[in-house]
């Protein structure tokens, strides 16, 4: 328990208890309600059909139930009374017990999750409990209880816990209030009396006989207003969702509008027309567009200015910084402290303003807001001057939000973003913290039906509609609304929340160089002279239809490109996105600050406002992937893949603007070639290979990204590809390895993407563009969070497919991983092979000679031979048998067979995997391998050269046994431990247990 906080609460509670008739204001009507609810409960228990209407009337007679909650509760009771009876029976059917609230909430909420909030249901449950014992079970109102618990320092004890815990915490707090009451001269009888006193302290107006300073101090403690002026009528200006920063802003605004002394010290008013004029003269008439940060140049411009001018500047800088969530509290405070350091005296920031600067903020101003400090300071100075034209208008602006909006809207040289900021700071309970003009209009339009439709499109009407909409939404939901979070964002924006993007807009359009116009006019544009006027945010089909209607004189392929360009500009680009345009060897950078709009200028009809960076970037030796992206065709190109680099350039600009610490969303993960893990002794042992040989393969993958294992059948090409790929991907990432097998009918449409039959929305059969395995794994590898992890595509039997037909234009990307290419079936899109995708192919030299593979594939892959007589596979079977303590007979037979084959064709030799199967341990198994696997293969390979009989005579198992027998002396066979020199049952005597082998599936 926070004793200090409780002590402060009880101090005010004692003053209210002595000035307010608690029985008349709070207790009596609740006791009457409890009696009425008791009668309704009896009807409920008796199953009287009038029970619900009686309950409805009793609940509606009080203000203890939210009206929107009550409306939905009535709908439920009238449409499904039996279901509601069963829900209420769990709470109302037995003795009063707060623990039952958990089940009550769980059963009632599913009927209307949007309107039946947990807090609202607990409040209803408290009234039902009150019908049984009002002195022990007082009413619960979620917002009031949470506010009270925060004031007394008990908000960490379960204020957001289970339903029963929330209510029990209120009861514990009321018991504590009862315990403390006698020490403060307060007479309370029970929990109901304590709840009534709590409600009065939280909601009632302070008595008129309190001194004004006491009233203001009390309101600040309660979280309403810090104003030191009686005229501000603080009762009509409650705080919004961010009371700390709103209190700080109000301390500045109220003192300024009422011509009181500055809250930053000095004992004199700073909001004078003379001070404002001096700021405008020093800062704007002597504008410094050269190098240096905003505050550094401002310090020089204000050198020699009066203390009042410096303090006014500090106040205006504070107003601009206070509501930003994308600037850290320490940076906000440092801005104001630096301005105050220009005084000839030490000046600390007052606590109320320091607390506001330390608060989180109300909205994300984005990069553009932070780079617009000059414009904001200019407008704020003009606003100060404007307030001095009519003292009555300035005072009236603190009495009604409409008057304040009139005052800001009539300030010359409007800058909407800072104007909306000041309106919110002055009237946070009325004005929305939404500083984008287009967003305000779209939010209002999306939800206007909830308040009976829009009133109009003036600033006053939109502000009034937004306030009404918020009030309705929060009343129904029971919590604050954040327009930029779901489910609201997608409803008004037509899109899901997305991060910042970057765009290249080419400045030479239709033969007209636009750069100078863009920089001077601070905008970006496309010509769009025949586009018509599809609205910003239009879908691609709408834009395509507008292009088709206005550009019939150009080729259809060009119309598709124009549609993509205008769709990106109108609907995908948005404020705070980054803009890049190239001119010669320079890149000019900007930030979008406005929505798309049409103007009657032929060369630049479709525009967006842009704040340009002061200095260009040299277009030389740019980091990947910028060189590739800058070469993509089109007037508007998506550069988001290069966002980390582009945002880094702007970070330098923001440092120049005195923003050393800027809170930004996480950068997109850059695509990199991951460092592959080295081969391990364990892997080498498991594969019966030398670790150095495996490492050489890994090194090839690291440097080339694409390799091919080629060799005769049975050399383990596919097996090794899979084992090495899964080792490099990590055993926990088995889904990072995908295998596909080529065959003569395999095509580009199967491998990358193509149209396939699909059911349309209407149920008819149509065609849809479907991704193949390469596009799928490339998409996974390039997804956020995966770009630093290796992915592997294994292409089995690679040389059985028509490689030129299968790869198509992707041949180019196999050699140039840092480039992109337009796609065959999706020409408006470009595709790049992600650098973290590795490809391992296999080729069987007996199926189709490796010499037949075209030079294009040879150049793009490193070829690794797997041959039973050479390289990493040589001696594999011997190592396998030795590791598992088995006789070497199988290896001797394989060597004899390959020695016989080698005389005619090296590519036809047999690999060891045939002899690493379980059944190869027995005579019968060997006979089956020869009869059904090896001899049919050799018959096919020697077709036309040897007859079937000759093949069997030359390569049969019997012939191979005789060859081995001739090679080994009988004494060697006996010394080797053979139970029988004959080849009959000797293998059976050494039958392998599959569990003895580390891996018998090679």
Secondary structure, DSSP 8 states (H G I E B T S, - for coil): --HHHHHHHHHHHHHHHHHS-HIIIIIHHHHHHHHHHHHHHHHHHTT-TTHHHHHHHHHHTSSSS-HHHHHHHHHHHHH-HHHHHHHHHHHHSSS--GGGHHHHHHHHHTT-TTT--HHHHHHHHHHHHHTT-TTTS----HHHHHHHHHHHT-TTTTTTS-HHHHHHHHHHHHHHHHHHHGGGT----SHHHHHHHHHHHHHS---TTS-HHHHHHHHHHHTS-----GGG-GGG----S-HHHHHHHHHHHHHHHTT---TTSSSS----HHHHHHHIIIIIIT---SSS-HHHHHHHHTTT--HHHHHHHHHHHHHHHHTBSSB-HHHHHHHHHHHHTTSSS-----HHHHHHHHS--SB--HHHHHHTHHHHHHHHHHHHHHHTT-HHHHHHTTT-HHHHHHHHHTSSS--HHHHHHHHHHH-TTTS-S---HHHHHHHHHHHGGGGTS---SSHHHHHHHHHHHHHHHHHHHSS---TTSTTHHHHHHSS------EEEE-SEETTEE-HHHHHHHTEEEE--TTS----TT--HHHHHHHHHHH-TTS-HHHHHHHHHHHHIIIII--TT-EEEEEETTEEEEEEE-S--EE-S-GGG-EEEEEEE-SS-EE-SS--TTHHHHHTS-SSEEE-GGGHHHHHHHHHHHHHHTT-SSB------------------HHHHHHHTS-HHHHHHHHHHHHHHSEEEEEESTTS-HHHHHHHHHHHHH-GGGGGGEEEEE--TT--HHHHTEEEEEEE-TTS-EEEEEEE-HHHHHHHHHTSTTTTTS-EEEEEETGGGS-HHHHHTTHHHHHH-TT--EE-SS-TTSEE---TTEEEEEEEETTTS-GGGS-HHHHHHSEEEE-BTTBGGGTTHHHHHHHHTT--SHHHHHHHHHHHHHHTT-GGG---GGGGGSGGGGSHHHHHHHIIIIIHHHHHHHTTTTS-HHHHHHHHSHHHHHHHHHHHS-HHHHHHTT-S-SSSSSHHHHT---GGGSS----
